[in-house]
Amino acid sequence: MITTLTIVGARPQFIKAAPVSRALRCHAREILVHTGQHYDRGMSAIFFEELQLPEPDYNLCIGSGSHGKQTGEMLIAIEEVLLKERPDWVLVYGDTNSTLAGALAAVKLHIPIAHIEAGLRSFNRAMPEEHNRVLTDHAADLLFCPTPHAVDLLAQEGITHGVHLTGDVMLDAFLYNAELADRHSAILTELGLQPREYYLATLHRPANTDDPTQLQTLLSTLAKLALPVVLPLHPRTRYQIEQHNLLPESKIGNLKLVEPVGYLDMLMLERYAQLILTDSGGVQKEAYMAGVPCITLREETEWIETVESGWNVLVGAAPEHIQAAAHDFARPKDHPALYGDGHAAERITEILVHSGPWKA
């Protein structure tokens, strides 16, 4: 039986890891490492509970910090775990500092790396996530791609060995948890919302939150939209609002600020919104999976197929573009299966298990 050491640290990774962990533990030993990149209850513990993720075997408790400090501390701590455990595979997800630190620690110790959500590119090198995903892909031995587009992008960079089109594990999680959300989430009642009578927004990218003028403009724009706008506050966004005293003005109009919500509550908010406005890659995908039109508050996206299908539009942060898109967005008639069939985790597990305890 092979041993796989899984590294997670941020909310989107907990979501992606849950279906893979369920499938993997039927056929392999899994060691779960939580770097602590997201650490408060609203961004971490509640996701482990709702997604039924096993308790981490190691919680590194790295926490916040500059990119260099955070990644460096993770690299040191992960290396110590790898030297102790010597797994057959290191499994990393997505494009965070936890992803890069895990990949670097493994490659230096000649431990094979498997990367879930490989092949994504925004082509915006100002995004730290872009460097994380590119470097991880070029270090990885197995690359699990969610879409054909991701496979093509890897090929353009000369990466063809070990590449597998598996579908998206986020769809696995979405389908598995949608019914649970209907049964157990009361978020719409708690917030006084009616289905299709509100918008949902998320803001956390540094480009949108670190400049107080930019953030104030976005908050004021959201507040002026036609329907109530529910905005669960990412810790970075809340910090900027409080640090620069933006909160009083941002509470005007239709903007409804709430604390971070758990995964089941977020699924409910996404599935029953009239429209979603976000700068998150994961929320763009979940909007598509929910069949809800999405306005992306960025100039580019890794999920270009959502734009090509007509379900997503890129508007940046200009108020007039956001307002026009919210007013004019028409729900497309077609909704192709862009992200597979909900069995990506099973495919990934089968490939990992049959690759065996291989040492590079």
N, C-alpha and C positions, 0 to 999 in steps of 0.2 A: 504493500500500500504506500503510495507516494505521500509526502508531506508538503503541503502548500502553506506558505506564510503570506497572509493577506494584510495589506497595509491600507488603512482608511484614516481620515482625519477631519473630513468636512461633510456637511449635511448631504450634498448630492451623492457622495461616495457611500454613505450609509444606505441610501435608497438602492443604489446599484448593487451593493454587496449582498443585500438580503436574499434575493432569489438565487444568486450564485452560491452563497453559503449553504442554503437549503439543499441544492443539488449536489454540491461538492462533498458535503459531509456524509452522503450516502455511499461514496466511493473512495474517499481519501481522508487523511488527517488534515485538519485545517488549524493553523495557529493564527489568531486574530490580533493584530496590533493596531491600537488607536493612538495616533500621534498627539491628539489633544488640540489640533488646529482649531476646531470648533469645540468649545468646552462647556458653555452654559447649558442649562437644562433645555431651553427652548430651541437650541441649535444642535444638541447632541443627545442627552440621556433619553428624552422623550422619543427620539427616532429609534433607538435601540429597543425600547419597550414596545412601541407600536408595530415595528417591522419584525419583531420577534428575532432580532439578531442576538446571537450568544454574547454573553459578557466578554469583553476583550481579555485575552490572556495577558496582554501587556497594555497598560495605559501610560504613555510616555509623558503626558501632562506638559507638553511644550508650550501651549498657549500662544498668545499674540506676540508680535514683534515685527521688526523690519523684515523684508524678504530675506536678506542675507543672514540675519541672526536666526530667524525661525528655521530656514532651510538648513543652516549649519548645525543647529542644535538637534534637529531631527536626524540629520545624517550621522552624527556621533551616536545618538541613542539607538537608532535602527541597526547600525553596524554591530553594536554590542549584542543585540538580540540575535542577529544573524550568526554571529560567531558562536553563540551558545546553542542555537537550535539547528543550524546547518540544514535548512529545508531543501527539498528538491526543486521547488519553484518559489519565486517571489511574485505575487500577484498584486498589481497596482491598477488604480482606476483614474481615468479622467486626466486632469491637467492642473492640479493644485501643487503647492509646495510639498505636501506629503507625497504626491506622486513622484516628483522629481527626486526627492531625498531617498525614497525607497529604491528607485531605479539606480541611482548613483551608488548607494551602499551595496546593492546586490552585484552590480557589474564590476565593482572594484574587488569583490570577493569571488568572482567567477561563478556566481549563482545565477542560473537562467531566470529571465524575467518574462512574465506574461502581462501584456497591457490591454486592459478592457477599455473600449471606446478609443481605439487607435485610429489614426488617419484623419483626424479633424484638423481643419485649418481655417483661421479667420483671415490670414494674411495681414494682420495688424501686429507688427512687432513691438508696438507700444504696450501691448497687453502682456503682463507677466505669464499668463496662462498659455500664450502662444509658444513662448520659449520652453515652458515646462513640457508641453505635449510633443513638440518637435524633438527635443533632446531625449525624451523617454522613448519615443518611437524608434529612434536611431540606436538606442541601447537594447531594445527588446528583442527577444528570441521568438516569442509568439505574439502576434498582433491580431486582436479580435476586433473586427470592424463592424459598426452598426449598419452601414449603408454601402451600396456599390460605389457611391461618390467617394467615400473614405478610402476604399480599396484603390481607386484610380489615382487619388492624390498621393498615396504611398508609392505607387508605381512610378509616378512622375519624379519622385525623389530617389528612385533606384531601389526601393524596398519592395521585394516580391517574395522572398523566402520567409516562411512562417506566417504568412498573412492569411486570415480566414474571415470570410463574410458570415457572421453569425446572427445578425439582427441585433436589436437594441435591448439590453437588459432592463432599461427603464420601462419599456413596454411590458415586460414580464411583471415588474413591480406594479405598474399601473393597473393591469388587468386583475392581478391577484388581490389588490387592496381596494378596488373601486366598490365592490359589494360590501366589504367591511366598513368603508367610510359611510355608505348609505345607512348601515345599521347602527353605527356607534357615534358618528359625529353629529353634534348639535350646534355647530358653528353658525349656521344660517339663522337659526332661532336666537342664539345668544347675541348676534349682531343686528337682529331685526331686519334681515334681508329676505327678499323674495327672489326665486329663480328668474334669471334673465333681466333683473331690474337693478343690476349694479355692475360696475367694472371692478376688475382686480388688477392691482399694480404691484410690482416689486422693483426696488432700486438698491443696488449694492456695488456696482462697478466703480472703481476709483475715478474714472473719467466723469462720472455723473455725481459723485458724492463728495469728492475731496475739495472741490472748489465751491465755497459757500454760495457764491453768486449763481453758479450753474445749478446747484441743488435747489436754491430758493426759486429760481425760474421754473424748474421742473415741478416742484411742489405747488406753486401757484397755478401752473398750467393744468395740472391734474385737478385742482380744486374747482376749476372753471368748466369742467366737462359736464355733459348733460345729465349723467346719472351719478349716484354716489360711487365714490372710488375707495375701495378698501385697500389699505397699504400696510401689510405686516412689516414692521420695522426691523431690518437687518441691524445688528449691533453697530456696524460702521456708520450706517445712516443715522441711527439714533444719536450716536456720539457727535456727529457733525451738526445735527439739528440743535442739540443742547449746547454744544461748545460755542456756536455762533448765534444762539438765541433766535433760531428760525422757527421754532415751534409755534409761537403765537400767531404769526401771519399764515403759517401753513395750515392752521386749523379752520381757516375760512372756507366758505362754500361747501362743496360736496366731498371734500377729502376726509376720510375716516382712518385715523392712525390706530393701529392695534399692535400688540406685542407679537413676536414671532409665534407662528402656529405650528403644531405638529403635522406630520405627514398626512394623516387621515383628514384633518381639518383643511389642509391645503388642497387635497384632492377635491373635497366638496366645493371649496371656493372656486377652484379652476373649472370644474365640470358644469357649474350652474351660473357662471358669469356670462354676461352679454358679450364681453370683450375683455381681453387681457393686454396690459401694457407692461413691458418688462425689459430689463437689460440682462437677464439671466439666460444662459444657454439651455439649462434644464427646463425652465418654465416654458420656453418657446416650444420645446418638444412636447411637454405635457399638455400645453394648449392644443397642439395638433392632435394628440391622442384623444383629448376630450372633445374634439370637433368644435373648438371655440376659436374665432378669429383672434389673431395676435398682432399687436403693434410693438415692434422692437425698438427700444430707445437707444439704438446704436447705429453706426454707419455700415456695419458688416455683421455677418453671422457665420458660425460654423455649420449651421443647419440650413444650407442653401436650398435644399429640396423643399423646405416648408414655404420658402418665398416663391420658388418656381411653381408650386402647386396652387398658389394664390391665397393660402391661409395665413401668411405672415407678410408684413410689410416693414421695411427698414426706414425709419424716419429721423434718426439722430435725436437731438435734444431741442430743435427749434420749435417754439410754441405753435407757430402757425402750421407746421407740418403735422404735429401731434393732433391738433384740433381738427384739421382737415381729414386726417386718416380716421379719427374716431367718428366723425360725422358721416363719412362717405363709405366706410368699409362694408362691403357686401359679402355675405357668406357664400363661398363657392359651392357649386352643386356636387362636384366630384371630391372624393376623399380617399385617394389610393393608399394602400398599405405600404407606407414608406419605411417602416421600422421592423419589419418581420412579422412573425406570427405568435409572439409571446413565449417562445421556447428557446431563447438565446442562451439562457443559463445552462440548459441541458446540453446544448451543442458545445459550449465552452468547457463544461465538465468532461465530456467525452473526449475532446481533443487533449485536454491536460492529462487525463488518466492514461490515454493511449500513448502520449508522448513519453510517459514513464519517468523514472528517476535519472534524468540525463544531466550530466555535468559538462559544462562548456570547456 
